[in-house]
């Protein structure tokens, strides 16, 4: 090999090495740029996740404050107030943090500014509700908080946070797609460089893997945050269930405690009634003694009302009327206490599922009210009904109450027609109880399901508990209840129940 050839080969090798070095530098520079871009894109994805998590955290704290406020209104227990105040203390800082996270996006920053006023208005509503309790006006606080639940601030918070989430979802999709494209390009460059320089390929693979790990870590954080959110929701649900159970125990205890003074009042009312007869007999006797006319001998054992005149007679009538009002109020109070006790007992009863022939069960109920139907000149028609697995006693109470109400509120002078139908859909049995009675005004459709609330003319006996109890039973059985009605057009109550109910579904709920 001549010196000239060696020189040319050396020059070629140098050129090749230079080209390889240039390729290596180009690939390295490209890889560094692409990896940096990928890191930035992934950082944008992580930032989007952080913003969404902060929105979720803010809403969670608002819901937590509302739940604690409701618990405090219902029970007046200090621990709910402490929890409420702890949640309130974090809400505005969460809004500030959300503003800080949204600083890179003018659109989101403007929405955060719009979010603060309704959030502050919602906090003011919570403070007002708690203040009702401190003024011993729990009923007013509950009513205010119920009305505030549909307030403009709640709607604005939902709209603004929904819009922010939609914007972040859009950014998440764009940034994820950009990150994916960047990673794909980095992979292409890495594969091309690996054919020339193995070391460059190894470094590129390492960088790509590191970038992928960063994305996996971001996704892992997102999953962890979702799990934490689910855990918090489960804890709130357990707290609410415990509060409901505490309310039941409270109602049961109060009802028992009210019974004792009520019995005393009933006893003293009877004594007052006897004393009234004795007093007015004495008044009549004194009046007769003052009269010059002959009088019959006084009979102290005579229990008939004495003959009174003038002011004495009016006083006796007023006394009798007052005793009548007292006795009527005592009877009403006794019925309400009994109804509350029945509700609390039923709320603690354990349901036992069994296979039920629904048509046979309803026919048995209809037979017990046959005399009422005959008196009202009403017919009760029963179509073929789907059988279900459920609690027999609960079903008897549900259908008995609805059929009894249908008979009770028929229109006068019109033959009654009560029709019971059934069908199945998607694993549920649907029962319709229709009548041609006086109907219910649409504005009262929800009112009739509230405790001690009644609609329409109050010319029938009742305490306003039946439908509330029926809806509570339906919910415990995993179903729903609704009504369709117009005045003078009859009513249709629709009950939807699972065909195969499992006592683990809602057996512990009230």
Secondary structure, 3 states (H helix, E strand, C coil): CCHHHHHHHHHHHHHHHHHHHHHHHHHHHHHHHHHHHHHHHHHHHHHHHHHHHHHHHHHHHHHHHHHHHHHHHHHCCHHHHHHHHHHHHHHHHHHHHHHHHHHHCHHHHHHHHHHHHHHHHHHHHHHHHHHHHHCCCHHHHHHHHHHHCCCHHHHHHHHHHHHHHHHHHHHHHHHHHHHHHHHHHHHHHHHHHHHHCHHHHHHHHHHHHHHHHHHHHHHHHHHHHHHHHHHHHHHHHHHHHHHHHHHHHHHHHHHHHHHHHHHHHHHHHHHHHHHHHHHHHHHHHHHHHHCCCCCCCCCCCCCCCCCCCHHHHHHHHHHHHHHHHHHHHHHHHHHHHHHHHHHHHHHHCCCCEEEECHHHHHHHHHHHCHHHHHHCCEEEEECCCCCEEEEHHHHHHHHHHHHHHHHHCCCCCCCEEEEEEEEEECCEEEEEEEECCCCCCHHHCCHHHCCCCCCCCCCCCCCCCHHHHHHHHHHHCCCEEEEEECCCCCEEEEEEEECECCCCCCCCCC
